[in-house]
Amino acid sequence: MILETISYPRAAVIGNPSDGFYGKTIAFVFSNFIARVQMYETPELEINPQQLDITHFHSIDELVEDISFAGYYGGMRLLKATIKIFYDYCLKNNLKLDTRNFTIRYDSNIPLRLGLAGSSAIITAGLKALTAFFNISIPEPVFANLVLAVETDELGISAGLQDRVAQAYETPVFMDFDKDIMNHQGYGKYEKMDPRKFPPFYIAFRKNLSEGTEVVHNNLRARFEIGDPKVLQAVLRWGQITVEFCEAMKKGDHQKMHTLINENFDLRRKTVHISQGNIHMVELARSTGASAKFTGSGGAIIGTYTDEKMYTRLKSLMEANDIQVIKPKIVTRQ
């Protein structure tokens, strides 16, 4: 019998990238793309390589194109690290695992290295499979911490909790990563949100703008830790923007939400280097009247639009510039 689990890409609505710096954010996952993990009992433990793990190429051009799309590593290292973190967690918490071996494999059509949390989606689906296979229950906040630990502790990838929380809860979440709260309970304060109160969102991305999350987070982390006033002020304001966005949602004030989304990106632009290609994508979207900011670390943007006429104009302009545009199908789990 094959056990199958899934996870979804994440879109940061507001507040990012403050999640790694005791800030506040809102994020959701959406089902337009999917990461899938299959697992079944076998005599030996095996991790099956997939397309992202190929090591044979027809030419140098093909190799470079593959690196540009997927980075230097595929998904096997993600599953290896996930299995180790899961094992360590069970050992630490005296959770007895039976002696069955398994084969595990993954597949994902989530565009990679575009700030859509494609890597953590594979990890999340993998951890779901392991907990189901061994009949282990892990609370959602702890589950998110374990997914983050796979990347930060095992693989040395700088990242924040936001993606993993949204993927663990599989519903829109307001996240408060206040330092005192984090230190007290080991995770933030997470509140589920009603997606029916969101304004209409679009997501746009261009694959040739791919960039690993570590490029942004490593720079911000170093500056945050030395107390760079510019970074500290930005993190504080991103948190305030998130609270103001929540208040605007309650009032149904779409214009206020539009303004805050734009401010989120504009502040980021003043704080860290952003490539011209990413700036151009944001400016193109805004030229149609839509709001625009990064969904994550760059390569993809999210924003609001007022009506179908604006969305059609946005989609036409972006696609004329080789930028794909979708309406996210927001996942909601009660």
SVG drawing of the C-alpha trace seen along z (x, -y; Angstrom):
<svg xmlns="http://www.w3.org/2000/svg" viewBox="-16 -53 45 60">
<polyline fill="none" stroke="black" stroke-width="0.4" points="0.0,0.0 1.4,-3.4 1.0,-6.3 0.7,-9.7 0.9,-13.1 0.9,-16.6 1.9,-20.2 1.5,-23.5 3.5,-26.6 3.2,-29.6 2.5,-33.2 3.4,-35.9 0.7,-38.5 2.3,-41.0 5.1,-41.6 7.8,-39.5 10.7,-39.2 10.3,-40.0 9.4,-36.4 13.0,-35.6 13.6,-38.6 10.8,-38.4 8.3,-40.3 4.8,-39.7 3.4,-38.3 0.4,-36.9 0.7,-34.1 -1.4,-31.4 -0.8,-28.3 -2.4,-27.8 -3.2,-24.7 -2.3,-25.9 0.9,-23.9 1.7,-20.9 4.5,-18.9 3.8,-15.2 5.5,-12.5 4.9,-8.8 6.0,-6.2 5.6,-2.5 7.1,0.4 10.2,2.1 12.9,4.5 15.5,1.7 15.3,-2.1 15.6,-3.9 15.1,-7.5 14.3,-7.5 15.9,-10.3 13.6,-12.4 14.0,-14.8 15.5,-17.5 18.2,-15.1 19.6,-14.3 23.4,-14.3 23.7,-13.6 23.2,-16.3 23.4,-16.6 25.5,-19.8 26.9,-22.5 24.0,-24.7 21.5,-22.1 23.5,-21.9 23.5,-25.7 19.8,-25.9 19.1,-23.2 21.1,-25.1 19.4,-28.3 16.0,-26.6 16.6,-24.3 19.9,-25.4 22.8,-23.1 20.8,-20.5 17.7,-18.5 15.2,-17.1 17.0,-14.0 19.0,-16.0 15.7,-17.5 14.2,-14.1 17.4,-12.8 17.5,-15.7 13.7,-15.4 14.1,-11.7 17.0,-12.6 15.1,-15.4 12.0,-13.2 14.1,-10.4 15.9,-12.8 12.5,-14.3 11.1,-10.9 14.2,-9.8 14.2,-13.0 10.5,-12.6 10.6,-8.8 8.4,-8.0 9.0,-4.4 9.4,-3.8 8.8,-0.3 11.5,1.4 9.9,1.2 11.9,-0.1 10.5,-2.1 11.0,-3.6 10.2,-7.3 10.0,-9.5 8.8,-13.0 7.5,-15.0 6.8,-18.7 5.7,-21.2 6.1,-24.2 8.4,-26.7 11.7,-26.7 13.8,-29.5 11.1,-32.1 10.1,-32.7 7.2,-30.3 8.6,-27.9 9.0,-25.0 11.7,-23.3 9.8,-23.5 6.8,-22.1 8.8,-19.0 10.0,-18.8 6.5,-19.3 5.0,-16.6 7.9,-14.3 7.3,-14.9 3.6,-14.3 4.4,-11.0 6.7,-9.9 4.2,-10.8 1.5,-8.9 3.7,-5.9 4.8,-5.6 1.5,-6.8 3.2,-9.7 1.2,-12.9 3.1,-16.2 1.3,-19.5 1.2,-22.0 3.5,-24.7 6.1,-22.0 5.7,-20.5 6.6,-23.9 9.6,-24.1 10.8,-20.7 10.5,-21.7 12.5,-24.8 15.1,-22.8 15.6,-20.6 16.7,-23.6 18.5,-25.7 20.0,-23.1 20.7,-20.2 21.3,-22.0 22.5,-25.4 19.9,-27.3 18.9,-30.7 15.1,-30.9 12.3,-32.0 9.2,-30.2 6.6,-31.8 6.6,-29.4 6.5,-26.3 3.7,-27.6 1.5,-28.3 2.3,-24.9 1.7,-23.2 -1.7,-24.8 -2.8,-24.8 -5.0,-27.8 -4.3,-31.6 -2.4,-32.5 -1.5,-35.6 1.9,-35.0 3.4,-37.0 7.0,-36.0 7.5,-38.3 10.8,-37.4 9.3,-36.9 6.6,-34.6 9.1,-32.6 11.5,-32.3 8.6,-31.3 6.9,-28.6 9.4,-27.8 7.1,-29.1 5.1,-32.2 1.4,-33.1 -0.5,-31.8 -4.1,-32.8 -6.1,-31.3 -7.7,-33.8 -10.8,-33.9 -9.8,-34.0 -13.2,-35.4 -12.1,-38.7 -9.1,-38.9 -9.1,-41.3 -8.7,-39.6 -5.1,-38.5 -2.9,-37.6 0.5,-36.0 3.0,-36.6 6.4,-35.1 9.3,-34.8 11.5,-31.7 14.6,-33.5 14.6,-35.6 15.1,-32.6 17.3,-33.3 17.8,-31.2 16.2,-32.5 19.6,-32.3 20.9,-35.2 18.5,-37.7 18.3,-36.1 22.0,-35.8 22.5,-39.5 19.6,-40.6 20.6,-38.2 24.1,-39.6 22.9,-43.2 20.2,-42.4 22.6,-40.7 25.0,-43.7 22.1,-46.1 22.0,-47.9 19.5,-50.7 18.1,-50.5 17.2,-46.9 15.9,-47.2 13.6,-50.0 12.4,-48.1 11.6,-44.9 9.6,-47.0 7.7,-48.7 6.9,-45.4 5.3,-44.2 3.2,-47.4 2.2,-47.0 0.9,-43.5 -1.2,-44.7 -2.6,-47.6 -3.4,-45.1 -5.4,-43.0 -7.4,-46.0 -8.1,-47.0 -9.3,-43.4 -11.8,-43.6 -13.1,-46.9 -13.1,-45.6 -10.8,-48.5 -9.3,-47.2 -7.6,-50.5 -5.7,-50.5 -4.6,-46.9 -3.4,-47.9 -1.3,-50.8 0.2,-48.6 1.3,-45.9 3.1,-48.5 4.7,-50.0 5.9,-46.5 7.9,-46.3 9.0,-49.9 10.5,-49.5 12.3,-46.3 13.7,-48.1 15.2,-50.8 16.6,-48.1 18.2,-45.5 19.5,-45.2 16.9,-44.1 17.7,-43.1 16.5,-45.3 14.5,-42.4 12.5,-42.1 12.0,-45.8 10.8,-45.9 8.3,-43.1 6.8,-45.1 6.7,-48.3 5.0,-46.6 2.2,-45.3 1.8,-48.6 1.5,-50.4 -1.9,-48.7 -3.2,-50.0 -2.5,-46.7 -0.5,-46.6 2.7,-44.5 5.3,-43.0 7.4,-39.9 5.7,-36.6 9.0,-35.6 12.6,-36.3 12.2,-37.4 11.2,-36.0 7.5,-36.0 5.2,-38.8 1.7,-39.0 -0.7,-41.9 -4.3,-43.0 -6.5,-44.2 -9.9,-45.9 -11.8,-44.1 -11.7,-41.7 -10.9,-44.5 -7.8,-45.4 -6.8,-41.7 -7.2,-41.2 -5.0,-44.2 -2.4,-43.0 -2.3,-39.5 -1.9,-40.8 0.9,-43.2 2.8,-40.7 2.6,-37.8 3.8,-40.1 6.9,-40.4 7.3,-36.6 5.8,-36.8 3.1,-34.3 0.1,-35.4 -2.3,-33.3 -5.2,-33.7 -4.1,-31.7 -6.6,-29.0 -6.2,-29.6 -6.3,-26.5 -8.4,-26.5 -8.4,-23.8 -10.8,-24.1"/>
</svg>
